[in-house]
């Protein structure tokens, strides 16, 4: 295996003081709403940005969304380009942006199984990191432990699938944008995990049909990933397919009749976050047919841990 499961016995040291000692931003009342946090996990210093919504101090049982950047991205880039913080502030959920592991060229990555370096080649246990991060945030903030969600872009989306396989006891639902299932060990969730998948038919970096894409890597077809998850989620009835202007929507339901898997396939955009910003000039244009941030929050609101 490329990683240990969430039950890893590897020593974890939480450096709580730097969570507050690093930069933070206070509102007019003096209350802190943003943190730059640090943790030491498996001998590595891991960093993240945490945003609390404006009503945080007046409410409790708040949902948490973990937003994972793509290959070559970062926590700050993810926050700047996808509009999740604005959505979190408007809808009263906490959002955390973890950083992946950075290689010699400064490219951030997650170990999602068969992708991506250097996190993959150095066998980084990102499942352990995210599990420890969830524990810390649940213990120290007003997070509802039954409403913890993961949304990822590209390599971050692949990591979201890995977490759905390995941390289904902690994660209520995931969203994958421009990614696919890349695990190298059996996917064995302890429960059915609701999945929202968003992709562009024009994506050549992680092709929807699978094959060679960015970095000359082979990527699993999204149809294969859907096949795995429809089986895991007991979706044994034919999907409902709806053609819309600019995109196709496919919906599978589990044996209880609840929505388990939603798939949006756009005809515009590319390897990008629909409704978001281009992270750099040469990046693919985002789809204008849908807004991924709005869709992920609508989807997450329908699901929680039992």
C-alpha positions in Angstrom: 0.0 0.0 0.0 1.1 3.6 -0.6 -0.4 4.8 2.6 -1.6 3.6 6.0 -5.3 3.6 6.8 -6.8 6.0 9.3 -6.0 3.5 12.0 -2.3 4.1 11.5 -0.1 3.8 14.6 2.4 6.3 13.3 3.0 8.9 16.0 1.1 12.1 15.6 2.3 15.3 17.4 -0.1 18.2 17.3 1.5 21.6 17.7 -1.5 23.6 18.9 0.4 26.7 19.8 1.3 27.7 16.2 -2.3 27.5 15.3 -2.7 30.7 17.1 0.9 32.0 17.0 0.9 32.4 13.2 -1.0 35.1 11.4 -4.7 35.5 12.2 -7.3 38.1 11.3 -9.7 39.6 13.8 -13.1 41.1 13.2 -14.2 44.5 14.5 -15.2 42.8 17.8 -11.7 41.4 18.3 -12.8 37.9 17.6 -10.6 35.8 15.3 -12.1 34.4 12.1 -9.1 33.3 10.1 -6.0 31.3 11.1 -2.9 30.0 9.3 -2.4 26.7 11.1 0.5 24.2 11.4 0.5 20.5 12.5 3.4 18.0 12.7 2.2 14.7 11.2 4.5 11.8 10.6 7.5 14.0 11.0 6.3 16.6 8.4 5.1 20.1 9.1 1.7 20.4 7.5 0.0 23.8 6.9 -3.5 25.0 6.3 -5.8 28.1 6.1 -8.9 28.0 8.3 -11.9 30.4 7.7 -14.7 30.8 10.2 -18.0 32.3 9.0 -19.3 35.7 10.4 -21.9 33.9 12.6 -19.4 31.4 14.0 -19.4 32.8 17.6 -23.2 32.9 17.7 -23.9 29.4 16.5 -22.9 25.8 17.0 -22.9 22.5 15.2 -21.4 24.1 12.1 -20.6 22.1 8.9 -17.0 21.8 7.8 -15.8 21.7 4.2 -12.2 20.6 3.5 -11.1 22.1 0.2 -8.2 20.4 -1.6 -6.1 22.1 -4.2 -5.0 20.5 -7.4 -1.5 19.4 -8.5 0.8 22.5 -8.6 -1.7 24.5 -6.5 -1.8 25.6 -2.9 -4.2 26.4 -0.1 -4.1 30.1 -0.9 -4.6 29.5 -4.6 -7.6 27.2 -3.9 -9.2 29.9 -1.8 -8.5 32.7 -4.2 -9.9 30.9 -7.4 -12.9 28.9 -6.4 -15.1 31.2 -4.3 -15.6 28.8 -1.5 -14.8 31.2 1.3 -17.5 33.7 0.1 -19.9 30.8 -0.1 -18.9 29.6 3.4 -19.4 33.1 4.9 -22.8 33.5 3.3 -24.0 30.0 4.2 -22.4 29.7 7.6 -20.0 26.8 7.2 -16.3 26.5 8.2 -13.9 25.9 5.4 -10.3 24.7 5.7 -7.7 24.7 2.9 -4.9 22.3 3.6 -1.6 22.4 1.7 -0.3 19.2 0.0 3.4 18.3 0.0 5.7 20.5 -2.1 8.4 19.2 -4.3 11.7 20.8 -5.5 9.8 22.9 -8.0 7.3 24.1 -5.4 4.4 22.1 -6.9 1.9 21.0 -4.3 0.6 17.4 -4.5 -1.5 14.8 -2.7 -0.8 11.0 -2.5 -4.1 9.8 -4.1 -2.7 6.3 -4.9 -1.4 6.3 -8.5 -1.0 10.1 -8.5 0.8 12.5 -7.9 4.5 13.2 -7.3 6.1 14.1 -4.9 3.5 13.0 -2.4 3.0 9.7 -4.1 6.7 8.9 -4.8 7.6 9.8 -1.2 4.7 7.7 0.1 3.2 10.6 2.1 0.3 9.4 4.3 -2.2 12.2 3.4 -5.1 10.1 4.7 -3.5 10.3 8.1 -2.9 14.0 7.8 -6.5 14.8 6.8 -7.8 12.4 9.6 -5.7 14.2 12.2 -6.8 17.6 10.8 -10.5 16.6 11.1 -9.9 15.5 14.7 -8.2 18.8 15.6 -10.9 20.9 14.1 -13.7 18.9 15.7 -12.0 19.1 19.1 -11.2 22.8 19.0 -14.0 24.4 16.9 -17.7 24.3 16.7 -17.7 21.6 14.0 -20.6 19.2 13.7 -18.7 15.9 13.4 -21.6 14.4 11.3 -21.2 17.2 8.7 -17.6 17.0 7.5 -17.2 17.2 3.8 -14.4 17.1 1.3 -14.2 19.0 -2.1 -11.2 18.7 -4.4 -9.9 19.8 -7.7 -7.8 17.6 -10.0 -5.3 15.8 -7.8 -7.3 17.1 -4.9 -10.4 15.5 -6.3 -8.5 12.2 -6.6 -7.5 12.7 -2.9 -11.2 13.2 -2.1 -12.0 9.8 -3.6 -9.2 8.3 -1.6 -10.6 9.8 1.6 -14.1 8.5 0.7 -12.5 5.0 0.6 -10.5 5.3 3.8 -12.3 7.8 6.0 -15.9 7.1 5.4 -16.5 7.1 9.2 -15.5 10.8 9.3 -16.6 12.2 6.0 -20.2 12.6 5.1 -19.9 13.3 1.4 -17.3 14.4 -1.2 -17.2 16.5 -4.4 -14.7 15.7 -7.2 -14.0 18.3 -9.8 -11.8 17.3 -12.8 -10.5 14.2 -11.0 -11.0 10.5 -10.9 -10.5 7.4 -8.7 -6.8 6.5 -8.6 -6.5 4.3 -5.5 -4.1 1.4 -5.7 -5.6 -0.7 -2.9 -9.1 -1.9 -2.6 -11.7 0.8 -1.9 -13.4 -0.4 1.3 -15.6 2.3 2.8 -17.4 1.4 6.0 -20.6 3.0 4.7 -22.2 4.4 1.6 -20.6 7.7 0.7 -22.5 10.3 -1.4 -20.5 11.4 -4.4 -20.8 14.6 -6.5 -18.6 14.4 -9.6 -18.1 17.4 -11.9 -16.1 17.2 -15.2 -15.7 18.7 -18.6 -15.9 16.7 -21.8 -13.1 18.9 -23.1 -10.7 18.1 -20.3 -7.5 16.6 -21.8 -5.4 16.8 -18.6 -7.5 14.3 -16.8 -9.7 13.0 -19.7 -13.2 12.0 -18.8 -12.8 8.9 -21.0 -9.6 8.0 -19.3 -6.1 7.6 -20.8 -2.9 9.6 -20.9 -3.2 13.1 -19.6 -1.1 15.7 -17.7 2.5 14.6 -16.8 2.1 11.6 -19.2 0.2 9.8 -16.5 -2.6 7.3 -17.1 -5.9 8.3 -15.6 -8.9 6.0 -14.9 -12.0 6.6 -16.9 -14.6 8.5 -14.9 -17.2 5.9 -16.0 -15.1 3.3 -14.3 -15.0 5.4 -11.1 -18.8 5.8 -11.3 -19.1 2.0 -11.7 -17.1 1.4 -8.6 -19.1 3.8 -6.5 -22.5 2.9 -7.8 -21.7 -0.6 -6.6 -20.3 0.5 -3.3 -23.3 2.8 -2.7 -25.9 0.1 -3.7 -27.2 2.1 -6.6 -28.9 -0.8 -8.4 -31.4 1.0 -10.5 -30.8 2.7 -13.8 -29.6 6.3 -13.6 -31.7 9.3 -14.5 -30.1 11.2 -17.3 -31.1 14.8 -18.1 -29.8 16.9 -21.0 -29.5 20.6 -20.2 -28.0 23.6 -21.9 -24.3 23.1 -21.8 -24.2 20.1 -19.6 -25.6 16.6 -18.9 -26.8 15.6 -15.4 -26.8 12.0 -14.4 -28.2 10.9 -11.0 -28.0 7.5 -9.3 -30.0 6.6 -6.3 -29.3 3.9 -3.7 -31.7 1.2 -2.6 -33.3 3.5 -0.1 -34.2 6.0 -2.9 -31.9 8.7 -1.6 -29.5 10.5 -4.0 -26.2 8.8 -3.6 -24.2 10.0 -6.7 -24.6 13.1 -8.9 -22.6 13.6 -12.1 -22.3 16.9 -14.1 -20.6 16.6 -17.4 -20.1 20.0 -19.1 -19.6 20.7 -22.8 -17.5 23.8 -22.2 -14.5 24.6 -20.0 -11.7 22.2 -19.5 -9.5 21.1 -16.7 -10.9 23.9 -14.5 -13.3 24.7 -11.6 -16.7 25.6 -13.2 -17.8 29.1 -12.2 -14.3 29.9 -10.8 -11.3 31.8 -11.9 -8.3 30.8 -14.0 -5.4 30.2 -11.6 -2.9 31.3 -14.4 -3.1 32.7 -17.9 -2.5 29.4 -19.7 -5.0 27.4 -17.6 -8.2 26.1 -19.2 -11.2 28.4 -19.1 -13.8 27.5 -16.4 -17.2 26.2 -17.5 -19.9 28.8 -17.5 -22.7 26.3 -17.7 -22.7 25.5 -13.9 -21.1 26.8 -10.7 -19.2 24.0 -8.9 -19.2 25.9 -5.6 -22.9 26.4 -5.5 -23.5 22.7 -6.5 -21.2 21.3 -3.9 -22.8 23.2 -1.1 -26.3 22.2 -2.3 -25.2 18.6 -2.4 -23.5 18.6 1.0 -26.5 20.1 2.7 -28.5 17.0 1.7 -26.1 14.5 3.5 -24.7 13.8 6.9 -23.2 10.9 8.8 -25.8 8.6 10.4 
